[in-house]
């Protein structure tokens, strides 16, 4: 990635439509418009986000980078409907999240989003297949035959078909994170949200997970937005937003073929 592909975007609003990863104009799946988030800690007001705007094109891999405390996880929580902005708005496919009911937000998180965190959060008493199947059981909308097929498909995506009957403690850290990714994909979400998904992995294994996520975006058309410290993300992401003190201080996009 060369320096001339980078554009500073700290002070300007992101347009309502962007050029997608495939080179065609597309409505962004996620749009954050001048989002702020403040917390009161004791007698002090902490501004975790200070007017952040960004756009995530459908079918792209977007990374949020920055030091701890830069605001990237807070922004991810806004996008993931896990928290609400103090001011500003987050739109998902044109829908303002602030206008959705609690039931609608729950449905969004359950059916349209998949989440992958730094901690794998696998249940040790369950097999790989049972861990992956769990979101479908909780949702209760898919019959047993379709659940089995979806689990098989998700495990095939992450290359763990042969590990379906193993328990988490029988697997490496990288394999466990693959299980967590399969669990996030089993509901066939449109958006995959990752918070430091390689944070507990060594660099070699982390690079494999990054490549896996890149492949999933390319093959399945899933939109991925990830908060990460991992500098290797620059080799895989379509767009990177660098954050500092609750603001976006830099934004750059990877050149697409033909540009």
KOLDOTOR-926525 format. One line per 3 residues: number of its first residue (from 1); their letters; for each residue x, y, z of N, C-alpha, C. Coordinates in Angstrom, 2 decimals. Layout:
<nodes>
NUM) A) X Y Z X Y Z X Y Z  ...
</nodes>
This chain:
<nodes>
1) XXX) 0.84 -1.19 0.00 0.00 0.00 0.00 0.87 1.23 0.00  0.67 2.07 -0.99 1.51 3.24 -1.12 0.87 4.44 -0.45  1.73 5.42 -0.12 1.24 6.59 0.61 0.24 7.38 -0.20
4) XXX) 0.35 7.37 -1.53 -0.54 8.21 -2.33 -1.95 7.66 -2.41  -2.19 6.42 -1.90 -3.55 5.89 -1.85 -4.27 6.34 -0.60  -3.58 6.99 0.33 -4.16 7.36 1.60 -4.80 8.74 1.51
7) XXX) -5.97 8.86 2.11 -6.65 10.15 2.15 -7.08 10.44 3.56  -6.75 11.62 4.04 -7.15 12.00 5.39 -8.63 12.30 5.38  -9.35 11.75 6.35 -10.80 11.88 6.37 -11.30 12.32 7.73
10) XXX) -10.46 12.98 8.52 -10.85 13.32 9.87 -11.90 14.41 9.92  -11.88 15.33 8.99 -12.74 16.50 9.11 -13.92 16.53 8.16  -14.04 15.54 7.29 -15.10 15.57 6.29 -16.10 14.45 6.52
13) XXX) -17.38 14.74 6.22 -18.42 13.72 6.29 -18.22 12.72 5.16  -18.57 11.47 5.43 -18.49 10.45 4.39 -19.76 10.54 3.55  -19.59 10.41 2.24 -20.75 10.49 1.35 -21.72 9.35 1.63
16) XXX) -23.00 9.55 1.31 -24.03 8.56 1.55 -23.84 7.32 0.69  -23.19 7.46 -0.45 -22.88 6.29 -1.27 -21.40 6.31 -1.56  -20.83 5.11 -1.61 -19.40 4.97 -1.88 -19.23 3.95 -2.99
19) XXX) -18.04 3.87 -3.51 -17.73 2.83 -4.49 -17.39 1.57 -3.74  -18.15 0.49 -4.05 -17.97 -0.76 -3.34 -16.66 -1.43 -3.70  -16.36 -2.54 -2.97 -15.10 -3.25 -3.17 -15.00 -3.85 -4.57
22) XXX) -16.16 -4.11 -5.19 -16.13 -4.69 -6.52 -16.01 -3.65 -7.62  -15.87 -2.35 -7.21 -15.67 -1.31 -8.19 -16.94 -0.62 -8.64  -18.12 -1.13 -8.21 -19.38 -0.54 -8.61 -19.94 0.33 -7.49
25) XXX) -20.66 1.40 -7.87 -21.30 2.22 -6.86 -22.34 1.40 -6.12  -22.38 1.50 -4.80 -23.32 0.69 -4.02 -23.73 1.45 -2.78  -24.96 1.20 -2.35 -25.43 1.77 -1.11 -24.64 1.13 0.03
28) XXX) -24.10 1.91 0.93 -23.33 1.31 2.02 -24.23 0.47 2.92  -23.73 -0.65 3.37 -24.50 -1.45 4.31 -24.53 -0.78 5.68  -23.45 -0.06 6.01 -23.38 0.65 7.29 -22.91 2.08 7.02
31) XXX) -23.58 3.03 7.66 -23.19 4.43 7.58 -23.26 5.03 8.97  -22.14 5.53 9.46 -22.10 6.26 10.73 -22.01 7.74 10.41  -22.92 8.53 10.97 -23.01 9.95 10.64 -22.78 10.79 11.90
34) XXX) -21.57 11.36 12.00 -21.23 12.29 13.08 -21.55 11.72 14.47  -21.09 10.50 14.70 -21.41 9.78 15.94 -20.50 10.23 17.08  -21.11 10.52 18.22 -20.36 10.80 19.45 -20.82 9.82 20.52
37) XXX) -19.91 9.60 21.49 -20.28 8.77 22.66 -19.49 9.28 23.84  -20.22 9.68 24.88 -19.61 10.19 26.10 -20.05 9.36 27.29  -19.15 9.21 28.24 -19.42 8.49 29.48 -19.07 9.39 30.65
40) XXX) -19.76 9.21 31.75 -19.42 9.91 32.98 -18.70 8.95 33.91  -17.46 9.27 34.22 -16.66 8.45 35.13 -16.34 9.31 36.35  -17.02 9.00 37.45 -16.89 9.86 38.63 -17.46 11.23 38.32
43) XXX) -16.67 12.26 38.46 -17.09 13.62 38.13 -16.59 14.08 36.77  -16.00 13.16 36.03 -15.36 13.53 34.77 -16.14 13.00 33.58  -16.24 13.81 32.53 -16.87 13.41 31.28 -15.80 12.88 30.32
46) XXX) -15.98 11.65 29.87 -15.03 11.03 28.95 -15.68 10.94 27.58  -15.01 11.51 26.58 -15.53 11.51 25.21 -14.85 10.38 24.43  -15.52 9.24 24.36 -14.95 8.08 23.68 -14.99 8.23 22.16
49) XXX) -16.02 8.87 21.64 -16.12 9.18 20.22 -16.48 10.64 20.08  -15.82 11.33 19.14 -16.00 12.78 19.03 -16.33 13.17 17.59  -17.49 12.72 17.11 -17.92 13.11 15.77 -17.32 12.26 14.67
52) XXX) -17.64 10.96 14.68 -17.07 10.00 13.73 -18.07 9.73 12.61  -17.61 9.81 11.38 -18.42 9.45 10.21 -17.64 8.47 9.35  -18.30 7.41 8.94 -17.67 6.48 8.00 -18.75 5.72 7.26
55) XXX) -18.33 5.12 6.16 -19.23 4.34 5.32 -18.60 2.99 5.03  -19.40 1.93 5.11 -18.91 0.58 4.86 -19.64 0.02 3.64  -18.97 -0.08 2.49 -19.62 -0.61 1.29 -19.99 -2.08 1.46
58) XXX) -21.08 -2.45 0.83 -21.52 -3.85 0.87 -20.44 -4.76 0.28  -20.18 -5.87 0.96 -19.23 -6.86 0.46 -17.78 -6.46 0.58  -17.46 -5.54 1.51 -16.08 -5.09 1.67 -15.52 -5.53 3.02
61) XXX) -14.21 -5.41 3.16 -13.47 -5.71 4.38 -12.92 -4.38 4.86  -13.48 -3.87 5.96 -13.09 -2.57 6.51 -12.50 -2.77 7.89  -11.35 -2.15 8.12 -10.65 -2.29 9.41 -10.59 -0.96 10.13
64) XXX) -10.78 -1.02 11.45 -10.58 0.12 12.34 -9.30 -0.14 13.12  -8.34 0.78 13.04 -7.07 0.60 13.71 -6.80 1.76 14.66  -5.98 1.49 15.67 -5.63 2.53 16.63 -5.24 1.89 17.95
67) XXX) -4.60 2.70 18.80 -4.19 2.21 20.11 -5.40 1.95 21.00  -5.18 1.25 22.10 -6.23 1.08 23.10 -6.68 2.46 23.57  -7.99 2.63 23.65 -8.54 3.93 24.04 -8.77 4.88 22.89
70) XXX) -8.50 4.44 21.66 -8.68 5.32 20.50 -10.14 5.46 20.11  -10.98 4.53 20.57 -12.41 4.60 20.27 -12.90 3.56 19.29  -12.00 2.69 18.80 -12.41 1.76 17.76 -13.43 0.72 18.26
73) XXX) -13.25 0.20 19.48 -14.21 -0.77 20.00 -15.54 -0.09 20.32  -15.48 1.14 20.83 -16.72 1.88 21.09 -17.49 2.08 19.79  -16.79 2.45 18.71 -17.44 2.61 17.42 -18.03 1.29 16.93
76) XXX) -17.28 0.21 17.13 -17.77 -1.11 16.72 -19.05 -1.46 17.48  -19.11 -1.08 18.76 -20.32 -1.33 19.55 -21.51 -0.54 19.02  -21.26 0.68 18.54 -22.34 1.48 17.94 -22.85 0.79 16.67
79) XXX) -21.91 0.38 15.83 -22.27 -0.26 14.57 -23.00 -1.58 14.81  -22.55 -2.31 15.83 -23.13 -3.61 16.12 -24.42 -3.57 16.92  -24.94 -2.37 17.17 -26.19 -2.19 17.93 -26.07 -2.75 19.34
82) XXX) -24.84 -2.71 19.88 -24.61 -3.14 21.25 -24.64 -1.95 22.21  -24.58 -0.74 21.66 -24.64 0.50 22.44 -25.22 1.58 21.54  -25.63 2.69 22.14 -26.23 3.78 21.37 -25.37 5.03 21.43
85) XXX) -25.28 5.78 20.34 -24.51 7.02 20.36 -25.14 8.05 21.29  -24.31 8.94 21.82 -24.83 10.08 22.56 -25.50 11.05 21.60  -24.86 11.30 20.46 -25.45 12.08 19.37 -25.01 11.45 18.06
88) XXX) -25.65 11.85 16.97 -25.35 11.26 15.68 -26.20 10.02 15.45  -25.96 9.36 14.33 -26.79 8.22 13.96 -25.97 7.16 13.24  -26.35 5.91 13.44 -25.81 4.79 12.68 -26.95 4.20 11.85
91) XXX) -26.69 4.03 10.56 -27.68 3.46 9.65 -27.19 2.09 9.18  -28.10 1.14 9.14 -27.81 -0.17 8.57 -28.77 -0.38 7.41  -28.19 -0.41 6.20 -28.98 -0.49 4.97 -30.07 0.57 4.95
94) XXX) -29.69 1.77 5.37 -30.60 2.91 5.33 -31.51 3.05 6.54  -31.49 2.07 7.44 -32.35 2.12 8.63 -31.61 2.77 9.78  -32.14 3.83 10.36 -31.49 4.43 11.54 -31.70 3.54 12.76
97) XXX) -30.61 3.13 13.40 -30.73 2.20 14.53 -31.50 2.81 15.69  -31.44 4.14 15.84 -32.14 4.78 16.95 -33.66 4.65 16.84  -34.15 4.35 15.62 -35.60 4.25 15.41 -36.11 2.82 15.54
100) XXX) -35.20 1.86 15.73 -35.62 0.47 15.84 -36.01 0.13 17.27  -37.00 -0.72 17.42 -37.42 -1.17 18.74 -36.41 -2.17 19.30  -36.53 -2.48 20.58 -35.64 -3.47 21.20 -35.74 -4.81 20.48
103) XXX) -36.95 -5.21 20.11 -37.12 -6.48 19.40 -36.47 -6.43 18.03  -36.59 -5.30 17.35 -35.97 -5.17 16.04 -34.45 -5.18 16.14  -33.90 -4.55 17.18 -32.45 -4.57 17.38 -31.96 -5.98 17.68
106) XXX) -32.73 -6.71 18.50 -32.37 -8.09 18.81 -32.37 -8.93 17.54  -33.37 -8.74 16.71 -33.47 -9.48 15.45 -32.30 -9.14 14.53  -31.92 -7.86 14.51 -30.79 -7.43 13.70 -29.51 -8.14 14.13
109) XXX) -29.25 -8.12 15.44 -28.03 -8.76 15.96 -28.05 -10.26 15.75  -29.21 -10.86 15.81 -29.31 -12.32 15.73 -29.31 -12.83 14.30  -29.93 -12.09 13.39 -30.15 -12.60 12.05 -29.27 -11.95 10.98
112) XXX) -28.90 -10.69 11.16 -28.16 -9.99 10.11 -26.69 -9.77 10.46  -26.35 -9.91 11.73 -24.98 -9.73 12.19 -24.40 -11.05 12.69  -23.10 -11.20 12.51 -22.34 -12.24 13.16 -21.19 -11.59 13.90
115) XXX) -20.87 -12.06 15.11 -19.86 -11.42 15.94 -18.71 -12.39 16.22  -17.48 -11.88 16.09 -16.28 -12.65 16.44 -15.44 -11.77 17.36  -15.09 -12.29 18.53 -14.36 -11.51 19.51 -12.98 -12.10 19.74
118) XXX) -12.18 -11.36 20.51 -10.83 -11.82 20.84 -10.88 -13.13 21.62  -11.80 -13.20 22.56 -12.02 -14.44 23.30 -12.96 -15.34 22.49  -12.62 -16.58 22.34 -13.40 -17.48 21.49 -14.78 -17.75 22.07
121) XXX) -14.91 -17.77 23.41 -16.19 -17.96 24.10 -16.91 -19.24 23.66  -16.13 -20.32 23.52 -16.72 -21.61 23.19 -17.07 -22.35 24.48  -18.15 -23.11 24.44 -18.55 -23.89 25.61 -17.77 -25.20 25.63
124) XXX) -16.98 -25.46 26.67 -16.08 -26.63 26.66 -16.80 -27.97 26.67  -18.04 -27.98 27.15 -18.76 -29.26 27.22 -19.40 -29.63 25.89  -19.39 -28.70 24.95 -20.00 -28.95 23.64 -18.94 -29.26 22.60
127) XXX) -19.32 -30.07 21.63 -18.42 -30.34 20.50 -18.34 -29.12 19.59  -17.42 -29.17 18.63 -17.31 -28.10 17.65 -18.64 -27.86 16.96  -19.27 -28.92 16.46 -20.54 -28.79 15.76 -21.62 -28.21 16.67
130) XXX) -21.66 -28.64 17.91 -22.67 -28.14 18.85 -22.45 -26.66 19.17  -21.19 -26.24 19.29 -20.90 -24.83 19.51 -21.37 -23.98 18.33  -21.12 -24.47 17.14 -21.51 -23.73 15.94 -23.03 -23.68 15.81
133) XXX) -23.69 -24.75 16.18 -25.14 -24.85 16.06 -25.89 -23.98 17.07  -25.24 -23.60 18.14 -25.90 -22.95 19.27 -26.74 -21.72 18.89  -26.23 -20.79 18.06 -27.07 -19.63 17.70 -28.37 -20.03 17.03
136) XXX) -28.35 -21.10 16.22 -29.56 -21.55 15.55 -30.55 -22.14 16.54  -30.03 -22.85 17.53 -30.92 -23.40 18.57 -31.56 -22.28 19.38  -30.77 -21.27 19.70 -31.30 -20.16 20.49 -32.37 -19.41 19.71
139) XXX) -32.12 -19.19 18.41 -33.10 -18.48 17.58 -34.38 -19.29 17.42  -34.25 -20.62 17.34 -35.41 -21.49 17.30 -36.23 -21.42 16.04  -35.66 -20.93 14.94 -36.43 -20.78 13.71 -36.05 -21.77 12.62
142) XXX) -35.05 -22.61 12.90 -34.55 -23.52 11.89 -34.70 -24.95 12.38  -35.25 -25.81 11.53 -35.43 -27.21 11.89 -34.12 -27.97 11.99  -34.18 -29.15 12.57 -32.97 -29.93 12.85 -32.19 -30.26 11.59
145) XXX) -32.87 -30.64 10.51 -32.18 -31.02 9.28 -31.43 -29.82 8.69  -32.09 -28.66 8.67 -31.42 -27.48 8.13 -30.30 -27.02 9.04  -30.48 -27.16 10.36 -29.40 -26.81 11.29 -28.16 -27.62 10.99
148) XXX) -28.33 -28.92 10.81 -27.18 -29.79 10.52 -26.48 -29.36 9.24  -27.28 -29.02 8.21 -26.69 -28.62 6.94 -25.94 -27.31 7.09  -26.52 -26.37 7.82 -25.87 -25.07 8.01 -24.56 -25.22 8.79
151) XXX) -24.57 -26.09 9.79 -23.34 -26.33 10.56 -22.28 -26.93 9.66  -22.64 -27.91 8.84 -21.68 -28.51 7.91 -21.12 -27.46 6.96  -22.00 -26.61 6.44 -21.55 -25.57 5.51 -20.59 -24.59 6.18
154) XXX) -20.93 -24.18 7.41 -20.09 -23.22 8.13 -18.73 -23.81 8.45  -18.71 -25.07 8.88 -17.43 -25.72 9.18 -16.59 -25.91 7.92  -17.27 -26.18 6.80 -16.54 -26.32 5.54 -15.89 -24.99 5.14
157) XXX) -16.58 -23.88 5.40 -16.04 -22.56 5.07 -14.72 -22.29 5.80  -14.62 -22.79 7.03 -13.41 -22.52 7.82 -12.46 -23.72 7.85  -12.78 -24.76 7.06 -11.88 -25.90 6.93 -11.81 -26.82 8.13
160) XXX) -12.91 -26.95 8.85 -12.90 -27.78 10.07 -13.92 -28.92 10.02  -14.24 -29.39 8.83 -15.22 -30.47 8.73 -14.84 -31.69 9.57  -13.55 -32.01 9.58 -13.10 -33.22 10.28 -13.04 -33.05 11.79
163) XXX) -13.24 -31.82 12.26 -13.15 -31.55 13.70 -14.52 -31.37 14.34  -15.55 -31.77 13.65 -16.92 -31.51 14.11 -17.21 -32.11 15.48  -16.61 -33.23 15.80 -16.92 -33.92 17.06 -15.90 -33.67 18.17
166) XXX) -14.91 -32.83 17.90 -13.89 -32.52 18.90 -14.39 -31.44 19.86  -13.84 -31.46 21.07 -14.13 -30.42 22.05 -13.10 -29.29 21.92  -13.45 -28.08 22.36 -12.53 -26.96 22.22 -11.14 -27.21 22.81
169) XXX) -11.07 -27.90 23.95 -9.77 -28.11 24.59 -8.87 -29.07 23.81  -9.43 -29.72 22.79 -8.63 -30.60 21.94 -8.08 -29.87 20.71  -8.30 -28.57 20.65 -7.97 -27.81 19.45 -6.99 -26.69 19.79
172) XXX) -6.27 -26.24 18.78 -5.34 -25.12 18.95 -6.13 -23.81 19.01  -5.44 -22.72 19.39 -6.08 -21.42 19.44 -6.63 -21.00 18.09  -5.86 -21.22 17.03 -6.32 -20.87 15.70 -7.55 -21.66 15.29
175) XXX) -7.56 -22.94 15.63 -8.73 -23.76 15.31 -9.96 -23.29 16.10  -9.76 -22.94 17.36 -10.88 -22.45 18.16 -11.43 -21.15 17.59  -10.55 -20.28 17.10 -11.05 -19.04 16.50 -11.81 -19.35 15.21
178) XXX) -11.38 -20.36 14.48 -12.13 -20.78 13.29 -13.52 -21.28 13.67  -13.61 -21.99 14.78 -14.93 -22.42 15.27 -15.79 -21.21 15.58  -15.19 -20.22 16.23 -15.93 -19.00 16.57 -16.40 -18.28 15.30
181) XXX) -15.58 -18.28 14.26 -15.97 -17.66 13.00 -17.11 -18.46 12.35  -17.00 -19.79 12.38 -18.08 -20.63 11.85 -19.38 -20.39 12.60  -19.29 -20.25 13.91 -20.49 -19.97 14.72 -21.11 -18.63 14.31
184) XXX) -20.26 -17.63 14.03 -20.76 -16.32 13.60 -21.41 -16.39 12.22  -20.96 -17.32 11.38 -21.45 -17.41 10.01 -22.65 -18.32 9.85  -22.95 -19.14 10.86 -23.97 -20.18 10.69 -25.36 -19.60 10.47
187) XXX) -25.60 -18.39 10.98 -26.90 -17.75 10.76 -26.96 -17.04 9.42  -25.89 -17.14 8.65 -25.77 -16.53 7.33 -26.01 -15.01 7.40  -25.19 -14.34 8.22 -25.36 -12.90 8.37 -24.88 -12.14 7.15
190) XXX) -25.35 -10.91 7.01 -24.87 -10.04 5.95 -23.61 -9.29 6.38  -23.49 -9.10 7.70 -22.38 -8.32 8.24 -21.67 -9.14 9.32  -20.36 -9.24 9.22 -19.54 -9.90 10.23 -18.75 -8.82 10.96
193) XXX) -18.86 -8.81 12.29 -18.20 -7.81 13.11 -17.15 -8.50 13.97  -15.90 -8.05 13.85 -14.80 -8.67 14.59 -14.11 -7.67 15.50  -13.97 -8.02 16.76 -13.26 -7.16 17.71 -11.98 -7.87 18.13
196) XXX) -10.87 -7.47 17.56 -9.55 -8.07 17.83 -9.57 -9.59 17.66  -10.06 -10.11 16.53 -10.18 -11.56 16.38 -8.85 -12.31 16.35  -7.74 -11.60 16.13 -6.43 -12.26 16.15 -5.62 -11.88 17.38
199) XXX) -6.25 -11.21 18.34 -5.53 -10.65 19.49 -4.86 -11.68 20.37  -5.38 -12.90 20.43 -4.81 -13.93 21.30 -4.02 -14.97 20.52  -3.72 -14.67 19.26 -3.03 -15.63 18.41 -1.62 -15.15 18.09
202) XXX) -0.72 -16.10 17.84 0.62 -15.72 17.39 0.53 -15.17 15.98  1.59 -14.52 15.52 1.54 -13.79 14.25 1.25 -14.70 13.07  1.82 -15.89 13.06 1.60 -16.80 11.94 0.15 -17.26 11.88
205) XXX) -0.40 -17.63 13.04 -1.79 -18.07 13.09 -2.73 -16.91 12.81  -2.37 -15.72 13.32 -3.18 -14.54 13.06 -3.28 -14.23 11.58  -2.16 -14.37 10.87 -2.17 -14.12 9.43 -3.09 -15.11 8.71
208) XXX) -3.11 -16.35 9.18 -4.00 -17.36 8.57 -5.46 -16.99 8.78  -5.78 -16.47 9.97 -7.16 -16.06 10.25 -7.52 -14.85 9.38  -6.59 -13.92 9.22 -6.84 -12.77 8.35 -7.12 -13.22 6.92
211) XXX) -6.32 -14.16 6.42 -6.54 -14.66 5.07 -7.87 -15.38 4.96  -8.24 -16.14 6.00 -9.52 -16.82 6.01 -10.66 -15.81 5.91  -10.58 -14.74 6.71 -11.63 -13.72 6.68 -11.68 -13.03 5.31
214) XXX) -10.52 -12.75 4.73 -10.48 -12.16 3.39 -11.17 -13.08 2.39  -10.89 -14.37 2.47 -11.49 -15.34 1.56 -13.01 -15.40 1.73  -13.46 -15.33 2.98 -14.90 -15.38 3.25 -15.60 -14.17 2.65
217) XXX) -14.99 -13.00 2.80 -15.55 -11.79 2.19 -15.65 -11.96 0.68  -14.59 -12.47 0.05 -14.55 -12.59 -1.40 -15.51 -13.66 -1.92  -15.57 -14.80 -1.21 -16.38 -15.91 -1.71 -17.85 -15.79 -1.36
220) XXX) -18.14 -15.29 -0.17 -19.51 -15.30 0.33 -20.21 -13.95 0.21  -19.46 -12.90 -0.09 -20.07 -11.59 -0.20 -20.45 -10.97 1.13  -19.91 -11.52 2.21 -20.17 -10.98 3.55 -19.42 -9.66 3.70
223) XXX) -20.02 -8.70 4.38 -19.34 -7.45 4.72 -18.66 -7.64 6.07  -17.39 -7.30 6.15 -16.63 -7.47 7.39 -16.12 -6.12 7.87  -16.41 -5.79 9.13 -15.81 -4.63 9.76 -15.15 -5.08 11.05
226) XXX) -13.87 -4.73 11.18 -13.04 -5.29 12.23 -12.25 -4.20 12.95  -12.23 -4.28 14.29 -11.31 -3.46 15.08 -10.09 -4.31 15.40  -8.89 -3.79 15.17 -7.70 -4.61 15.36 -6.46 -3.76 15.61
229) XXX) -5.52 -4.35 16.36 -4.17 -3.79 16.49 -3.22 -4.39 15.45  -3.66 -5.47 14.80 -2.78 -6.28 13.96 -2.38 -5.52 12.69  -1.09 -5.15 12.57 -0.67 -4.37 11.40 -0.78 -5.13 10.08
232) XXX) -0.84 -6.47 10.14 -0.94 -7.23 8.89 -2.28 -7.04 8.20  -3.26 -6.44 8.91 -4.58 -6.22 8.30 -4.46 -5.37 7.04  -3.41 -4.55 6.95 -3.23 -3.69 5.78 -3.07 -4.50 4.51
235) XXX) -2.65 -5.76 4.63 -2.48 -6.61 3.46 -3.81 -7.20 2.99  -4.84 -7.14 3.83 -6.08 -7.86 3.55 -7.31 -6.96 3.40  -7.35 -5.85 4.11 -8.55 -5.01 4.14 -8.69 -4.18 2.86
238) XXX) -9.93 -3.89 2.49 -10.20 -2.98 1.37 -10.02 -1.53 1.80  -10.44 -1.23 3.04 -10.32 0.13 3.55 -9.90 0.09 5.01  -9.12 1.08 5.41 -8.66 1.17 6.79 -8.94 2.57 7.31
241) XXX) -9.53 2.63 8.50 -9.72 3.88 9.22 -8.83 3.84 10.46  -7.94 4.81 10.57 -7.08 4.89 11.75 -7.68 5.90 12.72  -7.80 5.47 13.99 -8.46 6.28 14.99 -7.50 6.72 16.08
244) XXX) -7.79 7.88 16.65 -7.01 8.42 17.76 -7.91 9.38 18.54  -7.95 9.20 19.84 -8.71 10.08 20.73 -10.15 10.25 20.28  -10.76 9.15 19.86 -12.17 9.18 19.51 -12.50 9.75 18.15
247) XXX) -11.47 9.98 17.32 -11.68 10.55 15.99 -11.00 9.69 14.93  -11.49 9.80 13.72 -10.79 9.21 12.58 -9.77 10.23 12.10  -8.51 9.84 12.15 -7.45 10.76 11.75 -6.90 10.45 10.36
250) XXX) -7.21 9.27 9.85 -6.69 8.89 8.54 -7.57 7.79 7.96  -7.74 7.83 6.66 -8.51 6.80 5.97 -7.84 6.52 4.64  -7.66 5.26 4.33 -7.15 4.94 3.00 -7.79 3.64 2.49
253) XXX) -7.78 3.53 1.17 -8.39 2.39 0.51 -7.38 1.69 -0.37  -7.48 0.39 -0.42 -6.60 -0.39 -1.28 -7.01 -0.18 -2.72  -6.04 -0.02 -3.59 -6.34 0.14 -5.00 -6.96 -1.13 -5.55
256) XXX) -8.01 -0.95 -6.34 -8.69 -2.08 -6.96 -8.10 -2.32 -8.36  -8.20 -3.55 -8.86 -7.71 -3.84 -10.21 -8.32 -2.90 -11.25  -7.47 -2.36 -12.10 -7.96 -1.47 -13.14 -7.92 -0.01 -12.77
259) X) -7.63 0.30 -11.48 -7.58 1.70 -11.06 -6.25 2.33 -11.44
</nodes>
